[in-house]
Amino acid sequence: MAHQFECTQQDCDFMVRANDENEVVDVVQEHAREKHGMSMERNDIQGAIRQR
Ligand SMILES: [Zn+2]
């Protein structure tokens, strides 16, 4: 089962999908910091991850 996260920021179509949840969290934290200048907590990201 894959873990998928879609960025919900306006005008952002970033999406990441991986089998490893930790990998998704790492990529999302980096994306949020570099593209949006915000830091996201691991718990927040995990709460937004969908399992497909
Ligand atoms: Zn984004």
N, CA, C, O and the ligand as a Tripos MOL2 file, in Angstrom:
@<TRIPOS>MOLECULE
protein
  209   207    53     0     0
PROTEIN
NO_CHARGES

@<TRIPOS>ATOM
      1 N           0.8490   -1.1940    0.0000 N.3       1 MET1
      2 CA          0.0000    0.0000    0.0000 C.3       1 MET1
      3 C           0.8880    1.2480    0.0000 C.2       1 MET1
      4 O           1.8630    1.3340    0.7460 O.2       1 MET1
      5 N           0.5340    2.1930   -0.8360 N.am      2 ALA2
      6 CA          1.3380    3.4110   -0.9500 C.3       2 ALA2
      7 C           0.7600    4.5320   -0.1020 C.2       2 ALA2
      8 O          -0.4410    4.5850    0.1640 O.2       2 ALA2
      9 N           1.6330    5.4110    0.3080 N.am      3 HIS3
     10 CA          1.2290    6.5960    1.0690 C.3       3 HIS3
     11 C           1.2980    7.7940    0.1400 C.2       3 HIS3
     12 O           2.2990    7.9960   -0.5470 O.2       3 HIS3
     13 N           0.2430    8.5840    0.1170 N.am      4 GLN4
     14 CA          0.1840    9.7010   -0.8110 C.3       4 GLN4
     15 C          -0.1830   10.9880   -0.0890 C.2       4 GLN4
     16 O          -1.0560   11.0160    0.7780 O.2       4 GLN4
     17 N           0.5110   12.0480   -0.4750 N.am      5 PHE5
     18 CA          0.2300   13.3630    0.1000 C.3       5 PHE5
     19 C           0.0850   14.3640   -1.0260 C.2       5 PHE5
     20 O           0.9270   14.4230   -1.9220 O.2       5 PHE5
     21 N          -0.9830   15.1560   -0.9870 N.am      6 GLU6
     22 CA         -1.1650   16.2280   -1.9590 C.3       6 GLU6
     23 C          -1.1200   17.5610   -1.2260 C.2       6 GLU6
     24 O          -1.8180   17.7610   -0.2320 O.2       6 GLU6
     25 N          -0.2910   18.4710   -1.7280 N.am      7 CYS7
     26 CA         -0.1800   19.7900   -1.1200 C.3       7 CYS7
     27 C          -1.4890   20.5500   -1.3020 C.2       7 CYS7
     28 O          -2.0780   20.5440   -2.3830 O.2       7 CYS7
     29 N          -1.9330   21.2000   -0.2400 N.am      8 THR8
     30 CA         -3.2170   21.8970   -0.3040 C.3       8 THR8
     31 C          -3.0540   23.4040   -0.4300 C.2       8 THR8
     32 O          -4.0370   24.1450   -0.4070 O.2       8 THR8
     33 N          -1.8190   23.8520   -0.5630 N.am      9 GLN9
     34 CA         -1.6090   25.2920   -0.7320 C.3       9 GLN9
     35 C          -2.1700   25.7330   -2.0870 C.2       9 GLN9
     36 O          -2.1700   24.9760   -3.0580 O.2       9 GLN9
     37 N          -2.6430   26.9740   -2.1220 N.am     10 GLN10
     38 CA         -3.2380   27.4940   -3.3470 C.3      10 GLN10
     39 C          -2.2250   27.5010   -4.4890 C.2      10 GLN10
     40 O          -1.0610   27.8530   -4.2990 O.2      10 GLN10
     41 N          -2.6800   27.1120   -5.6670 N.am     11 ASP11
     42 CA         -1.8530   27.1350   -6.8780 C.3      11 ASP11
     43 C          -0.6400   26.2220   -6.7820 C.2      11 ASP11
     44 O           0.3610   26.4570   -7.4590 O.2      11 ASP11
     45 N          -0.7100   25.2030   -5.9670 N.am     12 CYS12
     46 CA          0.3930   24.2560   -5.8610 C.3      12 CYS12
     47 C          -0.1560   22.8770   -6.1850 C.2      12 CYS12
     48 O          -1.1100   22.4150   -5.5580 O.2      12 CYS12
     49 N           0.4560   22.2180   -7.1730 N.am     13 ASP13
     50 CA         -0.0390   20.8920   -7.5480 C.3      13 ASP13
     51 C           0.9440   19.7980   -7.1500 C.2      13 ASP13
     52 O           0.9650   18.7140   -7.7340 O.2      13 ASP13
     53 N           1.7600   20.1080   -6.1410 N.am     14 PHE14
     54 CA          2.7300   19.1320   -5.6540 C.3      14 PHE14
     55 C           2.0350   17.8930   -5.0830 C.2      14 PHE14
     56 O           1.0560   17.9910   -4.3430 O.2      14 PHE14
     57 N           2.5610   16.7500   -5.4430 N.am     15 MET15
     58 CA          2.0390   15.4940   -4.9110 C.3      15 MET15
     59 C           3.2020   14.5200   -4.7700 C.2      15 MET15
     60 O           4.0830   14.4570   -5.6270 O.2      15 MET15
     61 N           3.1910   13.7660   -3.6820 N.am     16 VAL16
     62 CA          4.2400   12.7710   -3.4890 C.3      16 VAL16
     63 C           3.5960   11.4620   -3.0590 C.2      16 VAL16
     64 O           2.6170   11.4400   -2.3130 O.2      16 VAL16
     65 N           4.1670   10.3890   -3.5450 N.am     17 ARG17
     66 CA          3.6250    9.0720   -3.2700 C.3      17 ARG17
     67 C           4.7730    8.0910   -3.0990 C.2      17 ARG17
     68 O           5.6780    8.0430   -3.9320 O.2      17 ARG17
     69 N           4.7470    7.3190   -2.0420 N.am     18 ALA18
     70 CA          5.8200    6.3490   -1.8090 C.3      18 ALA18
     71 C           5.3040    5.2300   -0.9170 C.2      18 ALA18
     72 O           4.2900    5.3790   -0.2360 O.2      18 ALA18
     73 N           6.0040    4.1270   -0.9310 N.am     19 ASN19
     74 CA          5.6080    3.0120   -0.0780 C.3      19 ASN19
     75 C           6.0040    3.2450    1.3760 C.2      19 ASN19
     76 O           5.3950    2.7040    2.3000 O.2      19 ASN19
     77 N           7.0300    4.0590    1.5530 N.am     20 ASP20
     78 CA          7.5350    4.3400    2.8980 C.3      20 ASP20
     79 C           6.9620    5.6630    3.4040 C.2      20 ASP20
     80 O           7.2160    6.7170    2.8220 O.2      20 ASP20
     81 N           6.1890    5.6050    4.4900 N.am     21 GLU21
     82 CA          5.5700    6.8310    5.0170 C.3      21 GLU21
     83 C           6.6210    7.8570    5.4460 C.2      21 GLU21
     84 O           6.4340    9.0570    5.2430 O.2      21 GLU21
     85 N           7.7150    7.3950    6.0320 N.am     22 ASN22
     86 CA          8.7610    8.3090    6.4700 C.3      22 ASN22
     87 C           9.3570    9.0840    5.2950 C.2      22 ASN22
     88 O           9.7140   10.2560    5.4190 O.2      22 ASN22
     89 N           9.4560    8.4050    4.1590 N.am     23 GLU23
     90 CA          9.9830    9.0520    2.9630 C.3      23 GLU23
     91 C           9.0430   10.1610    2.5150 C.2      23 GLU23
     92 O           9.4900   11.2460    2.1440 O.2      23 GLU23
     93 N           7.7460    9.8910    2.5490 N.am     24 VAL24
     94 CA          6.7570   10.9100    2.1870 C.3      24 VAL24
     95 C           6.8860   12.1090    3.1060 C.2      24 VAL24
     96 O           6.8990   13.2500    2.6440 O.2      24 VAL24
     97 N           6.9830   11.8620    4.3950 N.am     25 VAL25
     98 CA          7.0840   12.9500    5.3660 C.3      25 VAL25
     99 C           8.3190   13.8000    5.0960 C.2      25 VAL25
    100 O           8.2470   15.0290    5.1220 O.2      25 VAL25
    101 N           9.4430   13.1540    4.8380 N.am     26 ASP26
    102 CA         10.6790   13.8990    4.5740 C.3      26 ASP26
    103 C          10.5420   14.7920    3.3530 C.2      26 ASP26
    104 O          10.9290   15.9600    3.3770 O.2      26 ASP26
    105 N           9.9810   14.2240    2.2730 N.am     27 VAL27
    106 CA          9.8530   14.9850    1.0290 C.3      27 VAL27
    107 C           8.8930   16.1630    1.2210 C.2      27 VAL27
    108 O           9.1370   17.2620    0.7240 O.2      27 VAL27
    109 N           7.8060   15.9190    1.9450 N.am     28 VAL28
    110 CA          6.8170   16.9760    2.1690 C.3      28 VAL28
    111 C           7.4110   18.0970    3.0240 C.2      28 VAL28
    112 O           7.1810   19.2760    2.7510 O.2      28 VAL28
    113 N           8.1740   17.7320    4.0600 N.am     29 GLN29
    114 CA          8.7900   18.7560    4.9080 C.3      29 GLN29
    115 C           9.7330   19.6320    4.0770 C.2      29 GLN29
    116 O           9.7650   20.8520    4.2400 O.2      29 GLN29
    117 N          10.4920   19.0040    3.1950 N.am     30 GLU30
    118 CA         11.4160   19.7470    2.3450 C.3      30 GLU30
    119 C          10.6510   20.6390    1.3720 C.2      30 GLU30
    120 O          11.0170   21.7950    1.1600 O.2      30 GLU30
    121 N           9.5930   20.0980    0.7870 N.am     31 HIS31
    122 CA          8.7660   20.8710   -0.1450 C.3      31 HIS31
    123 C           8.1590   22.0880    0.5500 C.2      31 HIS31
    124 O           8.2210   23.2000    0.0250 O.2      31 HIS31
    125 N           7.5850   21.8860    1.7050 N.am     32 ALA32
    126 CA          6.9230   22.9710    2.4320 C.3      32 ALA32
    127 C           7.9150   24.0790    2.7770 C.2      32 ALA32
    128 O           7.5890   25.2640    2.7060 O.2      32 ALA32
    129 N           9.1120   23.6850    3.1450 N.am     33 ARG33
    130 CA         10.1290   24.6560    3.5280 C.3      33 ARG33
    131 C          10.6360   25.4350    2.3110 C.2      33 ARG33
    132 O          10.7540   26.6600    2.3530 O.2      33 ARG33
    133 N          10.9300   24.7160    1.2390 N.am     34 GLU34
    134 CA         11.5440   25.3550    0.0730 C.3      34 GLU34
    135 C          10.5420   26.1400   -0.7600 C.2      34 GLU34
    136 O          10.8630   27.2210   -1.2540 O.2      34 GLU34
    137 N           9.3270   25.6090   -0.9240 N.am     35 LYS35
    138 CA          8.3540   26.2600   -1.8180 C.3      35 LYS35
    139 C           7.4560   27.2430   -1.0860 C.2      35 LYS35
    140 O           7.0250   28.2430   -1.6610 O.2      35 LYS35
    141 N           7.1760   26.9630    0.1710 N.am     36 HIS36
    142 CA          6.1990   27.7890    0.8730 C.3      36 HIS36
    143 C           6.7880   28.4990    2.0900 C.2      36 HIS36
    144 O           6.1050   29.2930    2.7370 O.2      36 HIS36
    145 N           8.0360   28.2200    2.4000 N.am     37 GLY37
    146 CA          8.6790   28.8650    3.5320 C.3      37 GLY37
    147 C           8.0050   28.5540    4.8540 C.2      37 GLY37
    148 O           8.0050   29.3780    5.7700 O.2      37 GLY37
    149 N           7.4310   27.3660    4.9510 N.am     38 MET38
    150 CA          6.7830   26.9980    6.2050 C.3      38 MET38
    151 C           7.2820   25.6410    6.6730 C.2      38 MET38
    152 O           7.6870   24.7960    5.8740 O.2      38 MET38
    153 N           7.2450   25.4530    7.9830 N.am     39 SER39
    154 CA          7.6550   24.1600    8.5120 C.3      39 SER39
    155 C           6.4160   23.3780    8.9200 C.2      39 SER39
    156 O           5.5220   23.9100    9.5770 O.2      39 SER39
    157 N           6.3730   22.1480    8.5370 N.am     40 MET40
    158 CA          5.2320   21.2960    8.8730 C.3      40 MET40
    159 C           5.6580   20.2350    9.8630 C.2      40 MET40
    160 O           6.7180   19.6240    9.7270 O.2      40 MET40
    161 N           4.8220   20.0270   10.8580 N.am     41 GLU41
    162 CA          5.1080   18.9990   11.8480 C.3      41 GLU41
    163 C           4.8360   17.6180   11.2440 C.2      41 GLU41
    164 O           3.9440   17.4350   10.4160 O.2      41 GLU41
    165 N           5.6350   16.6720   11.6910 N.am     42 ARG42
    166 CA          5.4620   15.2960   11.2140 C.3      42 ARG42
    167 C           4.0230   14.8140   11.4400 C.2      42 ARG42
    168 O           3.4370   14.1610   10.5770 O.2      42 ARG42
    169 N           3.4750   15.1360   12.5880 N.am     43 ASN43
    170 CA          2.1090   14.6850   12.8940 C.3      43 ASN43
    171 C           1.0810   15.2600   11.9270 C.2      43 ASN43
    172 O           0.1430   14.5730   11.5210 O.2      43 ASN43
    173 N           1.2690   16.5350   11.5620 N.am     44 ASP44
    174 CA          0.3540   17.1810   10.6260 C.3      44 ASP44
    175 C           0.4000   16.4980    9.2710 C.2      44 ASP44
    176 O          -0.6290   16.2710    8.6350 O.2      44 ASP44
    177 N           1.6140   16.1770    8.8440 N.am     45 ILE45
    178 CA          1.7670   15.5260    7.5410 C.3      45 ILE45
    179 C           1.1580   14.1360    7.5680 C.2      45 ILE45
    180 O           0.4570   13.7320    6.6410 O.2      45 ILE45
    181 N           1.4340   13.4120    8.6430 N.am     46 GLN46
    182 CA          0.8850   12.0540    8.7450 C.3      46 GLN46
    183 C          -0.6350   12.0840    8.7310 C.2      46 GLN46
    184 O          -1.2760   11.1830    8.1900 O.2      46 GLN46
    185 N          -1.2160   13.1380    9.3360 N.am     47 GLY47
    186 CA         -2.6640   13.2480    9.3530 C.3      47 GLY47
    187 C          -3.2660   13.5280    7.9880 C.2      47 GLY47
    188 O          -4.4510   13.2850    7.7600 O.2      47 GLY47
    189 N          -2.4410   14.0420    7.0810 N.am     48 ALA48
    190 CA         -2.9300   14.3980    5.7460 C.3      48 ALA48
    191 C          -2.5860   13.3430    4.7080 C.2      48 ALA48
    192 O          -3.0030   13.4460    3.5540 O.2      48 ALA48
    193 N          -1.8390   12.3430    5.1040 N.am     49 ILE49
    194 CA         -1.4450   11.2930    4.1560 C.3      49 ILE49
    195 C          -2.6080   10.3360    3.9140 C.2      49 ILE49
    196 O          -3.2740    9.8870    4.8470 O.2      49 ILE49
    197 N          -2.8290   10.0400    2.6520 N.am     50 ARG50
    198 CA         -3.8490    9.0680    2.2650 C.3      50 ARG50
    199 C          -3.1650    7.7650    1.8910 C.2      50 ARG50
    200 O          -2.0770    7.7600    1.3160 O.2      50 ARG50
    201 N          -3.8050    6.6830    2.2180 N.am     51 GLN51
    202 CA         -3.2360    5.3860    1.8540 C.3      51 GLN51
    203 C          -4.0150    4.8180    0.6720 C.2      51 GLN51
    204 O          -5.2390    4.6950    0.6930 O.2      51 GLN51
    205 N          -3.2390    4.4770   -0.3620 N.am     52 ARG52
    206 CA         -3.8740    4.0130   -1.5910 C.3      52 ARG52
    207 C          -3.4770    2.5760   -1.8730 C.2      52 ARG52
    208 O          -3.9110    2.0000   -2.8710 O.2      52 ARG52
    209 ZN          3.0740   22.9920   -2.1530 Zn       53 ZN53
@<TRIPOS>BOND
     1     1     2 1
     2     2     3 1
     3     3     4 2
     4     3     5 am
     5     5     6 1
     6     6     7 1
     7     7     8 2
     8     7     9 am
     9     9    10 1
    10    10    11 1
    11    11    12 2
    12    11    13 am
    13    13    14 1
    14    14    15 1
    15    15    16 2
    16    15    17 am
    17    17    18 1
    18    18    19 1
    19    19    20 2
    20    19    21 am
    21    21    22 1
    22    22    23 1
    23    23    24 2
    24    23    25 am
    25    25    26 1
    26    26    27 1
    27    27    28 2
    28    27    29 am
    29    29    30 1
    30    30    31 1
    31    31    32 2
    32    31    33 am
    33    33    34 1
    34    34    35 1
    35    35    36 2
    36    35    37 am
    37    37    38 1
    38    38    39 1
    39    39    40 2
    40    39    41 am
    41    41    42 1
    42    42    43 1
    43    43    44 2
    44    43    45 am
    45    45    46 1
    46    46    47 1
    47    47    48 2
    48    47    49 am
    49    49    50 1
    50    50    51 1
    51    51    52 2
    52    51    53 am
    53    53    54 1
    54    54    55 1
    55    55    56 2
    56    55    57 am
    57    57    58 1
    58    58    59 1
    59    59    60 2
    60    59    61 am
    61    61    62 1
    62    62    63 1
    63    63    64 2
    64    63    65 am
    65    65    66 1
    66    66    67 1
    67    67    68 2
    68    67    69 am
    69    69    70 1
    70    70    71 1
    71    71    72 2
    72    71    73 am
    73    73    74 1
    74    74    75 1
    75    75    76 2
    76    75    77 am
    77    77    78 1
    78    78    79 1
    79    79    80 2
    80    79    81 am
    81    81    82 1
    82    82    83 1
    83    83    84 2
    84    83    85 am
    85    85    86 1
    86    86    87 1
    87    87    88 2
    88    87    89 am
    89    89    90 1
    90    90    91 1
    91    91    92 2
    92    91    93 am
    93    93    94 1
    94    94    95 1
    95    95    96 2
    96    95    97 am
    97    97    98 1
    98    98    99 1
    99    99   100 2
   100    99   101 am
   101   101   102 1
   102   102   103 1
   103   103   104 2
   104   103   105 am
   105   105   106 1
   106   106   107 1
   107   107   108 2
   108   107   109 am
   109   109   110 1
   110   110   111 1
   111   111   112 2
   112   111   113 am
   113   113   114 1
   114   114   115 1
   115   115   116 2
   116   115   117 am
   117   117   118 1
   118   118   119 1
   119   119   120 2
   120   119   121 am
   121   121   122 1
   122   122   123 1
   123   123   124 2
   124   123   125 am
   125   125   126 1
   126   126   127 1
   127   127   128 2
   128   127   129 am
   129   129   130 1
   130   130   131 1
   131   131   132 2
   132   131   133 am
   133   133   134 1
   134   134   135 1
   135   135   136 2
   136   135   137 am
   137   137   138 1
   138   138   139 1
   139   139   140 2
   140   139   141 am
   141   141   142 1
   142   142   143 1
   143   143   144 2
   144   143   145 am
   145   145   146 1
   146   146   147 1
   147   147   148 2
   148   147   149 am
   149   149   150 1
   150   150   151 1
   151   151   152 2
   152   151   153 am
   153   153   154 1
   154   154   155 1
   155   155   156 2
   156   155   157 am
   157   157   158 1
   158   158   159 1
   159   159   160 2
   160   159   161 am
   161   161   162 1
   162   162   163 1
   163   163   164 2
   164   163   165 am
   165   165   166 1
   166   166   167 1
   167   167   168 2
   168   167   169 am
   169   169   170 1
   170   170   171 1
   171   171   172 2
   172   171   173 am
   173   173   174 1
   174   174   175 1
   175   175   176 2
   176   175   177 am
   177   177   178 1
   178   178   179 1
   179   179   180 2
   180   179   181 am
   181   181   182 1
   182   182   183 1
   183   183   184 2
   184   183   185 am
   185   185   186 1
   186   186   187 1
   187   187   188 2
   188   187   189 am
   189   189   190 1
   190   190   191 1
   191   191   192 2
   192   191   193 am
   193   193   194 1
   194   194   195 1
   195   195   196 2
   196   195   197 am
   197   197   198 1
   198   198   199 1
   199   199   200 2
   200   199   201 am
   201   201   202 1
   202   202   203 1
   203   203   204 2
   204   203   205 am
   205   205   206 1
   206   206   207 1
   207   207   208 2
@<TRIPOS>SUBSTRUCTURE
     1 MET1         2 RESIDUE 1 A MET
     2 ALA2         6 RESIDUE 1 A ALA
     3 HIS3        10 RESIDUE 1 A HIS
     4 GLN4        14 RESIDUE 1 A GLN
     5 PHE5        18 RESIDUE 1 A PHE
     6 GLU6        22 RESIDUE 1 A GLU
     7 CYS7        26 RESIDUE 1 A CYS
     8 THR8        30 RESIDUE 1 A THR
     9 GLN9        34 RESIDUE 1 A GLN
    10 GLN10       38 RESIDUE 1 A GLN
    11 ASP11       42 RESIDUE 1 A ASP
    12 CYS12       46 RESIDUE 1 A CYS
    13 ASP13       50 RESIDUE 1 A ASP
    14 PHE14       54 RESIDUE 1 A PHE
    15 MET15       58 RESIDUE 1 A MET
    16 VAL16       62 RESIDUE 1 A VAL
    17 ARG17       66 RESIDUE 1 A ARG
    18 ALA18       70 RESIDUE 1 A ALA
    19 ASN19       74 RESIDUE 1 A ASN
    20 ASP20       78 RESIDUE 1 A ASP
    21 GLU21       82 RESIDUE 1 A GLU
    22 ASN22       86 RESIDUE 1 A ASN
    23 GLU23       90 RESIDUE 1 A GLU
    24 VAL24       94 RESIDUE 1 A VAL
    25 VAL25       98 RESIDUE 1 A VAL
    26 ASP26      102 RESIDUE 1 A ASP
    27 VAL27      106 RESIDUE 1 A VAL
    28 VAL28      110 RESIDUE 1 A VAL
    29 GLN29      114 RESIDUE 1 A GLN
    30 GLU30      118 RESIDUE 1 A GLU
    31 HIS31      122 RESIDUE 1 A HIS
    32 ALA32      126 RESIDUE 1 A ALA
    33 ARG33      130 RESIDUE 1 A ARG
    34 GLU34      134 RESIDUE 1 A GLU
    35 LYS35      138 RESIDUE 1 A LYS
    36 HIS36      142 RESIDUE 1 A HIS
    37 GLY37      146 RESIDUE 1 A GLY
    38 MET38      150 RESIDUE 1 A MET
    39 SER39      154 RESIDUE 1 A SER
    40 MET40      158 RESIDUE 1 A MET
    41 GLU41      162 RESIDUE 1 A GLU
    42 ARG42      166 RESIDUE 1 A ARG
    43 ASN43      170 RESIDUE 1 A ASN
    44 ASP44      174 RESIDUE 1 A ASP
    45 ILE45      178 RESIDUE 1 A ILE
    46 GLN46      182 RESIDUE 1 A GLN
    47 GLY47      186 RESIDUE 1 A GLY
    48 ALA48      190 RESIDUE 1 A ALA
    49 ILE49      194 RESIDUE 1 A ILE
    50 ARG50      198 RESIDUE 1 A ARG
    51 GLN51      202 RESIDUE 1 A GLN
    52 ARG52      206 RESIDUE 1 A ARG
    53 ZN53       209 GROUP 0 **** ****
